[in-house]
Amino acid sequence: MSFEINATDRGCRARAGVIHTCHGDIATPVFMPVGTVGSVKAVHQHELRDDINAQIILGNTYHLYLRPGLGTLQAGGGLHRFMGWERPILTDSGGFQVFSLADNRKIREEGCTFRSHIDGSKHLFTPENVMDIQRVIGADIMMAFDECCPGDADRRYARQSMELTHRWLDRCIARYNSTEPCYGHHQALFPIVQGCQYEDLRRESAAYIAERATEGCAIGGLAVGEPTEVMYEMVALCCDILPADQPRYLMGVGTPANILEAIERGVDMFDCVMPTRNGRNGMLFTAHGTINIKNKKWETCFEPIDPESPAECDRVYTLAYLHHLMRAEEILALQICSIHNLAFYLWLVRTARRHILDGDYARWKSAILPDLMRRI
């Protein structure tokens, strides 16, 4: 994998680049739809490719390890072939999912013992076997195993967690360096900055990761309950320290406004379940603000959902029809809303890239931000 920077905005730290992988190039800034179990909920792969034009999607090590399991994935030739997706894939290490199983997991130096949310069976994730699992999945970008501590953790716990993440990282790197890909294509390893909302810990963690010779890096443990302004401060701090010649990935963030603010501070890659999860609950993101399609005001609005969207459903179906489908609890409503929101998120980052290349990103962001945060 390699990364080139095409332009940096004149008014801020936003940058446009290209990540080169064996499964294709990724123009940045980029948003990655979340395909947790090898499927972006309610969206076909051909819609991801043709209507939404997703350049890369995300899978999750924890969920894929449990279902369909490593034997099926390996027999199927890896996740790309198994799900019929020929473009790049990134896999989360499962650290956040294990963190969320607070009542069913135990963290120690060796790794994390947890019980499956499916059948209660007991499992162990270590830095070593998480690398092995991601080798079998076959992702183009693999994440190091980390502990994602709570956003409100005290300094003592946050430091212990960060130092454990660093020790785990060194074991991940050692295992990564001693193993080979399963399917003939290169797999990059991204370590993850932790440190909660403590500035000194974030600096220490970013510096630790910057010293490791990896091909990219991630910022984790944010958007977990801390104030938004604190998140932005931590992002800017990390981007100041992390290598400028590597892609920077902000994990699990977030709203359209969050993404534009983080791009301004130097982030290149994003993922979040918000476009599909909120879509399935009737929230549409648009350039003019958010829409609750369940509201009665849309009952007789016969305008296209979004006439400028690349997604065919946005141009063909009306807001009134989508309102009807959602109120009638038709499955098609969930599909249309998910496709619309993903198409909008990808439009947003593509437009951000164009303005970075033009050198007026900061001005464009300031102009569009109030509309993005409005409720229609």
N, C-alpha and C positions, 0 to 999 in steps of 0.2 A: 504494500500500500504506500502511496505517496500523496502529498498535499502541496498544492501550489496556491499562492495568494494572487488574485488578479487585480485587486484594487482595495484601497483603504479610504474610507470617507474623509473628506477634508475637515468636517466639523466634529468628528468624534472617533471612537475606536472601532466602529463597524467595519467589517471587511467581507469581501466577496472572494471565494476561492473555489477550488475543485479538488475533491478527494478521488483518487484513482484506485479502483479495486479490480479484482479479477472478474467480477460480475458487472462491471460498468462504472462509469464516472458519476459522481454526485456533486452537483453544483451547490455551493453553500452561499448564504444560510439555507439550511434544510430542515423541514419538519418530517419526522418519521411516524407514520401511522402505527399504532400498537396492535400487533397480531399475536397476542399472548400465547395461545396454544396452536399457532400455525394458521390462524385465521383472524383477519380484522373483522370484528363482529358485524354481521349483516351486510358485508360487502364482498362481492366476488373478486377474484384475482384479476379478471379482465377489466373490471371497473377501476380497480386500483391502478392498473397499467394504462388503460386507454382514456378513461374519463377524468380520473383524478391526477394521473401522471405522477404517481409516487415513485421517487427515485430509490428509496430504501425503506424497508419496514423493520419493525422490532419484534423479536420473539422473546420468550422468557424461559430461562433454564429450569427454574423450579417447576413450572407447570408442564413443560415438555418432558422433563425427567419422569414425572409422575404419569403423564398421559401424552402421547401414546407409549412412551418408554423408549429407552435407548436401543433395545433390540429391534423394534419396529423402524425407528429412524435410520439405523445403520443398514438394515436390510433394504430399506427404501432409497438408499443412496444419499442420505442427508436431507435436511429440511428443504433445501431448494427444490430437489426433485420430488420429495414427498408431497409438497403443497403446490407444485407447479408454478413456482415463482423464480424467474431467471435473473432478477436484479439483486442488488446487495441486501444482506440481512445483518442486523446487529442483535446480539443476545445480551440481555441483562443477566447478571450472574445469579440472580435469585436472592441476593442479600436483603433487598427491601421486602420481598415476600416473606422470608424467614423472620425478619424483624417484626412484621405485622402479626405473626403467630405468637404473640406475647405469652399466651397461656399454654402453648404447646411446643415450646422450644427451650433449649438450654445452651447458652454460649460459653465456651471455654477455649483454652489456647489451641487445642487440636482442631476445633471447628465448631459447628453448630449441630446439635441433635434436635430433631423436630419430628412432630407427628403430622402425617398427611391430613389435609383438610378433607380429603375424599373418603378415606376408609380408616383413618386413625393409625395406620402402620407407621413404624418408627424408622427414621432415616438419619444419615449423617452426611453433612456437607463439610468438606475441608477445602482449603485452597487448591490442593492437588486434584481432588476428584472433580471439583467444579471446572478446572481447566480440561480435564479428560471428557467431561460431559459436553462441554462446548465444542471440543474437537469432534465429537460424534454428531452433534447437531449440525456442525459445518458452517457456522456463521462467519461472515467476512470480518466482522469486528466482535471481539469477545471482551467482556468486562471482567476485571479482577473481583475476587470475592471480598466483600467488605461488610462491616457492621454499620447499619444505618441507625444511629441512636436517636431517641426522641428529640424533637425540636426544643423542648423545654428542659432538657437534661442539665443538671448542674455541672459546673466546670470540672469537678473531679471525675465524674462519670464520662463527660465528653472527652477528656484527655485520655483516660484509659481506653475508651472505645477507639479513638483516633490512633493511638499507638498499636492497638491490636490490629487495626486495619492495615497499618504500615508493615507489621510483621507478616501478616497474611499476604500482603502484596509481594514481598520478597520471595515468599514460597510459591506464589502464583508465577512469578517471573522465572524462577528456577524450573518449575514444572513445564512451563511454556517452552523454555529453551531446550528442554530435554525430550520433547515430543514433536511429532510431525503431524500435519493435517491429514485427515482421513480420505479426502476426496480430490486431492491434487491441486487445490487452489489455496492461495495464501490467506492466513487468518491473522489479523492484527490484534494486539492486546492493549486495552485502555485501562490504566489505573484510575482510582476515584479519590478525589479530595474530600476529606471529612473535616470535622472540627466544630460542628453545630453552629451556633451564632456567636462564637467567641473569636474576635479578630485575631488574637495572637495564635490561636490554634489553627485557624484557617491559613494564616501565613506559614506556619510551620509545616502543615500538611501539603500545601501547594509547593513549597520549596522541596520537600522530600520527594514528591512525585516528579518535579521538574528535573531532579538529578538522575532519574531512571531513564534509560535509553529505550523508551517505548515509541509507538508511532502516533499516539494521540492521547488525550486525557479527558477526564470527566469531572464534573463538579456535582457531588451528591449531597444528600441530607438537607436539601432546602425544599421549600414549599411543603413543609410538614408541620405548619402551625405558627411559624415565626411571622412577625409583621412584614409586610411587603417591602417596606423601605430597608429593613435589615437584610432581606434576601438580595436586594439590588446592591447593597454595600458589600456583601460577601462575594457576589459575582464579580464586581469590579476589582476587588482586592485579589481574588484568585487569578483573574485574567491578566493582571499586572505582573504576576509571578510566573505563571505557566508559560512554556515555550511558545514563542510567536510563530514558529514554523510548524506547529502541530495543530490539528483540528481540536476545538474545545467543545465539549458536549455537556449541556446543562440538563440533568436527568429529571424527568417528570414534570416539567414546567412548559406550558401552563395556559393561561388566558392569552388572547391575542395581544393585549397590552403588555403582559409579562414578557412575551417573546420579543416584541419590538424594543422594549427597554433593555433586555439582555443582549440583543444584537448590537445595540448602541454601545454596550460595555465590552464587546469583543467576543461574544459566543457565536459558534458556527452551527451547532446541531441541537435539535430539540425533539422530545417526544412527550406525549401526554394522552391519557384516555379521555380527556375532556370533550373533544369534538364528537366522538362516537357515544360516550356515556350520556352527555348532556343532550345530544341529538335524540337518543332513544327516549328521553323524557320530554321531548318537544321543544327544546331550545335550539334556535338557529342563530349562528354567528353570521353577520354581514358587515360590509364596509360602512354601513350607516348605523350599526348598533345591533343589539340582540333582540330576537323575536321569540315570544312564547306562542307557538303555533296553536296551542290549545285555547287561547283567548277568543272570545266570541267575535271580536272585531275583525277576524280573518275569515269569518264564515261566508261572506259574500265578496271577498277580494279576489277577482278573477285575473289578477296579474300573474305573470310567471314568477316562480320562486326567486330566480335570479337570471335575468335574460343575458347577462354577460359571463355567466359561469361556463367553464369548459365541460361541465357534467350535463349530459343530455337531459336527465330528469329535471334539472333546474330550469331548463328552457321549455320543456314540454308541459310540465304539470303546473297548476296554479296554486297559490297559497290557500284558496278556498278548498281545493281538492285535498291538499295535504292536511288541512284542518279537519276535514271530514274523515280521512283515514285515521288520523290520530284519535279523534273522539270515538270512532267505531272500533278502535283497538286492532286495526288491521296491521299485519306484519310488514306490509309494504311501506307503511309510514316510517317505521324504524329504519328501513333500508334507505329511503329517500333522504331522511334527515341526516343519517350518517354520511352518505355520499356528499350531500351538500356541504356539511361542516368540514369534511376533509378537503374537499375541493377549495373551500374558502381559505383554510389554513395554508394550503400549498400555494394558492394565489398570493396570499399575504407575504410569504417568505420569498417567492419569486419577484414580487414587486419591490420588496425590500432590497433584494440583490440588484435589481435594475437601478434603483436610486443610489446605492453605494457605488456602482460603476459610473453613474453620472455625477457623483460627488455631492449630492444634495440630500443624503439620507436623513440627517438630523433635522433639517427643515421639513421634509415630508412627514417624518414621524410625528413631529410636534403638531402638524396640521391634521393628521388623520386620527390621532389618539383620542381626542374628545368624542368623536363619532363612534369609535370602537367601543367605548365605555358607556354609551347611551343605551337605554332600553326603549324600544319602539312600541 
